[in-house]
Each structure stands twice: as structure tokens, then as C-alpha cells.
């Protein structure tokens, strides 16, 4: 939420946007307000809610009306973790990593798409893509709207007056009541004592997660349980995460039919959230979060409606629209590649003249990698533009992405009637690509770590390998980090965890895109192994309005490298390596898994978007040695594909 005018007597009138805490409580303005069937926070006057005097008193604060559910996180073990730009702001003292409250490990489970789960279908982080005819898929209006026409039928962003009215009508959360009693200086230090305090304040909070995604995201819920959270999952009824209630990891699983329109999903999720606390199992909602891209606009609007810490919907919408992102960067005076929004065939020639060659054409609708093509000259431009528009008219939504439709199949949802057929022509960005994982709190960055990405497989720009910490010159890392942070701010974000993709081109750093959530796949693992920063924990802090101040060591703990290997040619898989044996042989492999099995058909870059066939992550004494190792293992343990005739 944007900060309110100082003279408004409301429970968040002094609270920092998504991450700060009031310097004094103002609960008195809510006296007399009641909620039906819901536990009401302590609304006693300020004289009864004076701030604590020291850290010892702050650690003794108790959460009110937390509910009876007590999480039971699994007690598993994980391997010990052992010229780059510092990921912390200047002046922030780097220190020893605070031990996690319990050990846990990243669980990677392969998902058979043929199981037909809509819940996993909605997670766009899954490695590999399929054609619409390859397996039966659920038809989801929500999925289609968020991929091809986001934000779809979700409510429009509120005006300032509407946001203020919403906040005034809602009681302060139990977490806020505790934060209001703690002096800011105790909460905003990047040291072990303050991190322990932040964890203590988060303990017992009722946090709603919208969408569970793939089973590989199980670790996010295990970590929340380890922090003592009362986790509530709102997801499609067929989700694997439903079983987490029986395991004692999650307090509640609340089903919502995610095949409906975005508007219907919003209304049903809102009703579920507003009923929390009535049965005494959990408290009323303290925060809402998601680690699934398609649910980010939904979560932003739920937070806004309920007066909870969260991204401004307008910022989320701009980040998810390529053209709007470029416009925001240009307005902020940041480097922006030449680009032109082509709406009709008549504008193609002018686009070529303004942007020049080489260039990249991509759908403005954010259609993942489909329809993204590199063009080298004017004749290719006309031909490729016509191909992309024709392709967009025949697309269906499936597996969380747009794919070419099969006239003989009923798979997927027809997107042709809602998709924006506009195409962006953009200056081709040469040079190495990086990911910058950013933690923002209180309007400033608190952490920004750079990881190198290998060359994408053109012309479809498929991901390949990555290494952390970065091997680029320190000055290049610094420039990329600064651009990533400035881009997040230019889009209107003030707090949160972000996955930002950039390139260091021959003319300087350039932004590719900003994702307003923690990155998927190996992102959580390489940040916690290399820098000791748990992005799940920091994202939960931000969702609760607790300041995020991750503690970062002075040097990387454990360099890592990973390879998401695409097929280099089309054909049928003849043999796959024995990953179980490989893991037993070596202690420097974090994980190794095949993404295909014998008999599977795979696609190479000449025929279309390549199929990912293997996923492997390793550690090494240095980043260079880790990268060399993963290259060597991919060569020694190949996935063998018999070429198509």
C-alpha cells in the first residue's frame, strides 16, 4: 500500500509501506469496532501498549489470538554450505549467517503432466514445455487471462482514497499490534539478535499462500512451518498440497476452482480469507504471499482490498507488461533498448527504421518464449511478424504457457479471442545475461546478488546454465546490480523479493524483465548456499510487514553451478544416465535428475522451442571450478536422442 497522509488516524498511518513498523501504536481509533465470530486484536489505548525498552522485552512479546494449530515441520537434514560485488548495501555490516531454526532440505519431485493436475499446471516454473495435444489439460479461464491478458477480470487497482477507506475499515493485524510495540532500531539491524527478533515476531502468524504450484515448491511451506507459521493454502481442489494438512505442515487447505475467471477466483479467495479465525484454529489473516507467477496480480489485489502489506497492483501490472516496463524505465531516465510497439502490418516498416537490426520480435502479451524470434534484416522482419501474428491467432493456453493449438484436440483454452496481437520490436541485446535476486524493504534494497546465466539457445532464447557468484568483472556486476535495483523502484515497488533479469551489453547494462516474486527453479537454493540468504523467509517477513534485513557473510559460502540442458536436436530418447548412481558417487552434486525418459519425443531448436532433458546442480571450491564441473558432467552423462527421420 502507498503511505497514507500523516493526519489520518488509522492503524497503519505510521507504518512503512510493506516492511516498516510504526514508531507508536494507534489502536485507540478502533475501540468499539467488532467482528463477527473473529478474534479481535487488543485495542486498548496507547497507554496500555507502550513500546518495549530493550531486546529482551521485545523477544518476550506474545501474539494474541493466534489460534490452536501448531505446525509440525519435518526434521530433515541438508548438506552444510562452505572478484564479486557485495550483495549488501554500503555500510551494512556483513556478518555470520544466523542458523535456521531447524534443518530442512529442498525436495525435488518429478511431476508427470499426464496426472492432469490443474494446480501444477498453473505453475510456469516447471522445466520443459509441451504441445497442447501431448496430454490432457484442464481448461482454466484464470490461467488464460493471466498469461495472455493479465490482469484479466481482476478488480482494477484502487485509488488512494479507496485504499485509505479500506484500511480504515479493517482492524490491525496481530502482527502489527506486536510491531507497534517494538522500537524500529531493534527491528532494522542486519545482525543475529534482530534476525531472531524478526523470526519471533513472525512465529504464530496466519499467512495465506495463494497457489501451491509444483511439488518442488514444498520447501516453501516447510520453511514457513519451521518458522512457526499457521499456513493456509488457497488452491485448486486437485493440488498435491492438500496432503500437507494431514502431515501437520499446513493449518488449512481452502479449495477454490481455479478454472473460473480471475474475478470469480478473487471473490472466492477473498471470502475464504475473511473467514479465517472464526473456528479458532488460526488467527485472522496476517499476510498473503505467493511463489507462483500467475498468482502475483491476484495477491496484490487481495492485499490491497484487505489493507495488508503487499505490492501495488499497478506496479505488478507494469512489471508483467513488456511495453509498460520499457516506458517506466524510460520515464525514470534508465537505459532502455530501442523498441517499437507494432499493432498493424502497416507499422512494420517504420518499426524497422526506428529500431534497426539485429532485433527481437516478441508478443506484447507476455507469452513466455513462444513467438520470440530474432530478425536480422527488413525482409526477415516482415516475414517473422506475419508468422508471429498468425501463430498468436492459433494459440491455446496449456502447462502455464501459450502453445500452438492442435485442431484435432480439445486441450487447453482458446486464447485467440482475448490475446493482444500487438508485437514489440526491440533492439537485440548482445552480451552475457545475469539474474539479480533483490530484497527490498522500506523503499531501499537490502540484498542484491548477481548470478551469471549461460547463453540462451537462439532463436527461442531457452535458458541453459548458471553460476553463482558471478564471474563477470566486479564493475560489471556493480552496474548490473544498480540497474536491477533502479528498475524495481522505477516500476513503483518499495518492498518485496524480486527476480530481475539483465544483460551486460556492448553499450552497457540493460534490463530484460522484473519478476515481482522469488525466482523459481534453483534460485532459492543457490542464494541460501552461496550467500546464506533464505529468500522464502525474507518474502514472508515482507508479507507480514516485518522489515527484511538479511544477514550476508563477507565472502561466498559455497559457489554453485547448474545446467538446465535443452535437447540439441529433435528425436526420440534412447537412453538416460543413472542419476541415482551418480549422486551416490559424488558429494559435490546437489541434485541431478532426468526431465525425460526413454521413449519420449523431444524437440530441438531447428523445429521449435527446445525440450529440457536434464537438470543438474553442483558445488565447487570456486565458481569457476563449479561451472567446469557441471560442464564436464553433462558431457560424461548424456541423454541420448535418436534423430528424427
N, C-alpha and C positions, 0 to 999 in steps of 0.2 A: 504494500500500500504506500501511496505517497504520503509524506508527513502532513499532518493537519496544521491549520493555523494555530499559533500559540495560545490564543484566548479561548479555545474550545475546551470545555470541561468534559473530557472523555478519558476512558481508561487507557488510551494509547496516545494521549496528547503530548506526552514527553518521550514516547518510545521511538527509538531509531527504526527506520524502515528495514524490516527483515534482519534484525541482528543486534540492535542495541537494546538497552534497558532503561527504564525510567529512573531518574535520579530520586524520585519520590513517588509514593503511591497516591492514587486519587480515587480510591474505591468509594468514597462517600457519595459521589454523584449518582451511584447506582442503588442507594438504600431505598428499600420499598419495592424494588423490582423482584419478580419471582418467575420461575419457570416451572411449567407443569411436569411433574414426575422426574425432574432433573436435580441433581445435587447442585446447590448454589454455592459459589465461592464465598470466602469470608469477605463480607462487605463492611466490616467495622471501620470506623473513621480512621483518619491518618494517624491520630494519636495512639491508636492501638496497633498500627502497622509500621512503626518506626524502623529505620534501617538498622541492620546489624552493624556491630562495631568492628569486627575483625573476621579473618578467615575461619577461625574455629566456630564462631557463631553461625557463619554462613553455611558451613558444612552440616550444621545441626538442624537446618530448616527442614520442615516436614511438609509434604504435599498433602493438600486437603482433598477429600472426596475422590480418591484415586481409583476406587473400585477394588473388587476382591481378587481379580485374576492375577496370578503370579507366574511369569514366564519361566519356562524350563529349557534354556538353550542347551544344545548338545555340547558335551565337553570332548572335543576332538583336538588333535594336535596339528601344528603346521611346522614346516621346516624353519629353522632360525635364519633370519636375514643377516651378511657380514659387510682438460681445461674447459669447466661448465659454468653456467651462470647460476647464481644462487636463486632458489625459488622463493625466498622470503624478501619482504620489503627492506630497504636500507634502514638500519637502526634497530631492526628486530633481532634480538639476540638468539642465535641458533643454540639449541640445547639437545640434551639426550631425549630420545623418544620415550614418551610415557607408556609403560606396558599396558596392553589391553586388559580389561577386567577378566577375560577368560580367553583361552586359546580357541581358535577356530580355523577352518580351512576352506578354501574355495572349492566348491563342489561343481564339477563339470559333468553333465549328463547329456548324452546324445539324445536328440528328440526325433522320433520317427514322424515325419509330417503326415503320414497316412493315418495316424491316430485321429486326425481330424479335430484337434482342439482349437477352438476359436481364440481362447485365452493366449495360447502360444503363438497363434497366427498373427496376433496384433503386435508382437514384439519384433521390430525391424532390425534388432541387433543380431538376429540369427545368421550364422555364417552359411552362405550359399543361397541361391535363388532357384526357383523352378518355373516352368511354364504352367499356364493355367490348366492344361489338360493332363498334367503329370499325376495329379492326385485330387481327390475330392476335397473341396474347400468350403468353408462356411461363407454365406453371403452376409456381409456386415456393412450396413449403411454408415455406422460410426467410422469404421476403418476407411471406407471410400472417401468420406468427407474430409477426414484429417490428412489423407495423403494427397488428394487432388484438388481440394478446395478449402483447405484449412483457413479459418476455424469452423467452417461449415455452418450448421444451425445453432452453434453455441451462442449464448447471450452476448450481446455487444459489450465492450468494456464500459464500466460505469464512469460517469462524470465525477469530478471532485466532490460536488455536493451530494451525489448519490453514495459515494464511498463514505463520506462523513456521516450521513444518515444511517448507513448500515452499521458502522462502528458504534454509534450512539445507542443503537437498539439492541446490542448484544453484550452480555456480561463478559467481564475479563476472564481469560483462561486461568486455570490453576497454576500453570507455569508462569504466567505474567504476575500473578499475585506473589510468587516467590521471587521473581526477578526484581520486582519493585522494592524489595527489602534489602537488596544487595548493592553496595556502592559499586559504580561502574569500574573503578580501578581494580577491584578484586576479580572481575569477570574478563577483562580485556588484556590480560598479560599472556604472553606465549611462554608459559612455564608450567612445570608439573603441578604445582598447587592449584593454579587457575583451571587447568585442564581437568583435574579431579573434581573441582567445584562444578564445572560445566556438566560433567557426567552425572554428578549427584543431583543437579537441578533437573536433568533430563529423565532421571530414573522415575518410573511410575507414570510418566506422561502417556496419554492416549493419542497415538499417532495413526492416522488413516493413510494407507497406501492405495492409490488408485492404479490398478492393473499390476499383476504379479509378473507378467512376461514369461520368459522361458524358465525351465527348472534350473538352468545355470545361474539364475539370479537368487537362488535360495539363500546364498550367503548374506544378502542384504537383510533378510528377515532374521537370520540367526544373529547377526550383529546387533540389530535393534533389540532382540530378546536378551542378548548379553548385557546390554545397557540397562536392562530392567524395564523396557518399554511395554506398554499394553498395545500390541499391534492389532489393527483392524484392516483387513484386506477387502476392498471392493473390486469385484472381478466377475467375468462371465462364469456361469454355473459349472462349466466343464473344466475349470482350471485345476491343474495339479496342486496348487497351493491350498486347496480346501483341506487337504490332509494335515496341514501344519497345525490346525486347531487340535486334532487328536494327539499330535506329538507334543503339545504344550508350548509350542514356539509362538503361536498366534492366539490372541484372545477371541477374535471373531472373524468369520468369513461371511460377508454380506453379498449375495449374488445380485447382479444386475445384467440384464440381457444386452450385451454389447453389440448385437446385430441391429439394434434400433438406431434411430437418428441420434446425432450428437445432442440435440435438445432434450430428447427423452432420457438419454443416459445421464445428462446433467441433473435433471429434475429428480430422478430416482436415487442417484448418488447423494444429492442434497438432503433428501428425506431420510435416508439411512443415517447420514452424519448427524442430523439434527436430533435423532432419537437416541444417540449414544448417551449412556449414563443412566438411562431410565431403569435398567434392570440391576444396577449396582455392580455389574461385572467389570465395567470400565468406568472411567470418568467421562465427562463431556469432552469433546474433541479439543486437543491442544495444538495440533498441527496436521497438515496434509502434505504428502510428498508423493513423488513417482520417480521411477528409474526407467520408464518406458516412454520413448519419444512421442508416440501418438497421443499420449495422455497429458502431455505438458500443457497444452492450451486449456484442457478441461480442468486441471488442478488450479491453474492461475485464476480461473473464473470462480471456482468453488471457494478459494481463499478470499477473493475479493468480496463475494456475497456474504461470507461469514465473518468478515473483519479479521482474518487471520494473517500472519506473516506469509507473504507469497509474491511471486513475480507479478508485475503489472501486465494484464492481458495484452495491451498494446505493444509492449516490448517483446513479448513472446511471439505475437503475430508478425512483427517486423523481422525477427530473427528467422522465422520459418519461411519467409518470402525473399527470394534471391534479389529481386529488383528493389524491394523496400530496404534490405540490408545495405545495398550499394548506395542508395540515396541517403541513408542515415550517416554512413561513413563520409560521404562527400560533404554533407552539411557540417560535419564535425572537423573538416579540414584534414581528414586522414587519407592516406594513399588509396586510390580506387582504380582498378583497371578500366580501360575504355570499355564501354558497354552500350548496347542499344536494344530497346525492347521492340521486337518485331511483332506486329499484330496482324499484318496482312502481307500478301506476296508483293504488293506494290512498294513496300518499305525495305525489301531485301537489299536492293542495290545501294540505297543510301546507308544502310547499316554497314555494308562492306566498306564504303568510302570512309565512314567515320571511325570504325574500329580498326580496320586493316587486317593483315594476315601475318602469321597464323592466328587462328581464333578458335573459340569453342562455342558450339551451339548447345543450349540446354533449355528444357521446358521451364517456364517461369513458375509452374505449379509445384515445383519441388519433387519431381517424380523420381527420386533416388538416382541411380545411374542410368536408368533407361532413357534413351533419347539424347544422351550426352555424347556429342561427336566433335572431333577435331576437324577443322577445314583449313586447307592450305591456299586456296585461291577463289576467285569470284565464281568460276564455273562450279566448283565443288560446293560453294555456298548455296547457290540456287537449288542444286540437286539435293543436298543434305537437308535444307529447310523443308522442301516438299516431302521428303521421306519422313522427317520427324512429325510434321503435322498429320500426315496420313497414318502414321503409327499411333499418334495420340488418339485419333478417332476410333481406333480399334482396340484400345486397351481395356483390361479389366484389372480390378484390384484383387491381389491374392498374395498370401505369405507376407503381408505388411508392405508390399511393394506393387508397383504397376508392372504388368507383364503383357505380352502380346496375347490377345484372345484367340481361342480356337472356336470357330463357328460350330463345330460338332459337339462342344462341351458346354455344360451349364456351370462350370466352375467360375468362382469369383463374382464380383459385382461390376456390371457395365458402368464404366466411368465416362463414356463419351458425351453424356448429356450435361455433365457438370464441370468437366475439366476445362481449365483455361488453356486455350490453344496458342496463347502468346509464347514466343520463343525469345530467349535472351541470347544475343551475340556478344561475346565477351573476349577481350584480348587474351590470348593464350599466355598462361603464366609458366615460364620456364623455371628451372632450378629445383632444389630439394624441398620436400614437403615436411612439415612438422605438426605435431599435436601439442597444444599448450593447455594443460589442465589447471584451471583457475578456481580459487576460492575467494569470493568477495564477501565482505561483512562491513556494515557501517559505511558503505559508499566507497570503500577502498579495498584493494586486493590484499590478501593476507598470505597468499601462496600462489605461485605460478611456475609450474615445472614443464620444461621443454623435452619432448621425446622426438627423435628422428623417425620419419616414415620412409620406406624404400620407394623407388619409382613406381608409380601406378601403371598398370598394364593398359596401354592405349590400344584402340581409341576409346575404350569404355571406362578408363580410369579406375580399374579394380585395385583394391588395396593389396599389398604384398607383405613386406616385413617392417619391423620397427625395432628401435633400440633406445634404452633409457639408462643413464642420462645421455643427452645429445652429444654427438661427436663433431658438431659444427664449431667453427671458431667462436670463442666466447662473445665477441662483439656482435656476431650474427644472432646468437642466442638472445642476447640482451635486446636487440632491435625487434626480434620476433615476439618476445615476451611483452615488450612495451606496446606493440601493435595489438596483440591479443587483448590486453587489459583495456586499452583505449577503445577498442571495438565493442567490448562488453558494455562499457559506460556509454558509448555513443548510441547504443540501441535502447538505453533507458534503464538498464539493470543496476541495482545497488548492492544486492546481496545474493548469494547462491553459489552453487557449484556448476562450472561450465566446462565444456569440452570444445576448444577452439582450434580450428584447422587453418594453417597459414602456409605460405611458401616464401622462401628467400630467393627472389628472382634476380636477374641480372640488373634490374633497376631498383632493387630494394625489397623490403618485406611487403607482402600483400596478403589480405585476408581471403580465405576460401569460404568459411562459414562459422557461425557461432551456434552451438547446441546448448540450450538452457537446461542442462541436466548433466549428471555424471556420464562420462563416456561408457560405452558398452564393451563387451569382449574382455580383453586383458587389461583395460585401463585401471580398474581398481587394484588389481594385483601388482602391476608394475609401479604404481605410486606408493603402495604400502611397503613393497620390498625395497625399492630404491631410496625412498625418502622417509619412510616410516609414517606417512600421512594416510589416514583412513578416510577416504572421500565419502563413504557411507555415513560415518559418524559425523563429519562436518556438515553434510547435507541435512541430517536430522537436526543438528543444532540450529541451523539456519531456519528450518521449517518451524521450529518451536520459538523462534525469536531470541535464541541464546547466541551471544557473539561467537563467531568462529575464529579461533586463533590457533591453527595447527602448529605443533612444535616440530621443527625441522633440524636435523643434525648438520654439523658443519661440512660434512662430506657425504657422498652417497654411501648407503649401507651395503647394497647388493645390486650391481648392474645386471640388467636383464636384456634379452633379445627374444623376439618371437617372429614366427613366419606363418602367415596365412597363405598357403600355397594354392594358386589357381592352376587349373589344367592348361597346359601349353598347346594342346590340340584336342579336337573332338574325337569321340570314340566310346568304347566300352571298357570298363575297368576289368583288367585281367588278374591283378594281384595287388594286395595292400601289405605294408610292413606289419610285423608283430610288435605293436606298441607296448603291450604288456611286458614282453621280454626286454624291450629297450629301457623301459622305466626301471626294471629290476637291475639292469646292468650299470646304470649311471645315476649318481646322486645329484648331478648338476642339471637335471631336467625337471622343470616344474610340472609340466604336463605335456603329453603327446597323444594325439587322437586322430584317427582317420575320420573324415567327413563323408566318405563314400564307402561302398562295399563292392565286392566282386559282383559283376553283372550290371552295375549301374551305368547308365549313359551319361556322359559328361560333355560339356560344350567348351570349345577352345575359342580364342579371341577372333579367329577368322570368320566364325559362324555366328557369333553373338556374345552376350555377356558371359564371361568365363565362369565355370563352376569351381568353387573352392573345394580342394580334395584333402587337405591336411592342415592341422593346427598344432603348432609346437612352440613351447616357451622354455628357455634355458637361462641359467645364470653363469656368470664368469667373474674372474678377479677384476677385470676391467670391461668397460662397454665394448671396446674393440674385440677383445677375446670372446665375449659372449656372442657377438654378431658373427664372428668367424666360425664359432662352434655350430650355430644354428644353420649356417650355410652348408657346412660340412655334413651335418646330419640329414638335411634334405637331399643331398646328393647320394649319401650312402644308403638311405632307406626310402627309395622312391615308390610312388604309387604308379603302377604300370598300366598304361591305357593303350588298347589296340585301336589304331586309327580307323576311322570310318571309311568305307569303300567309296 
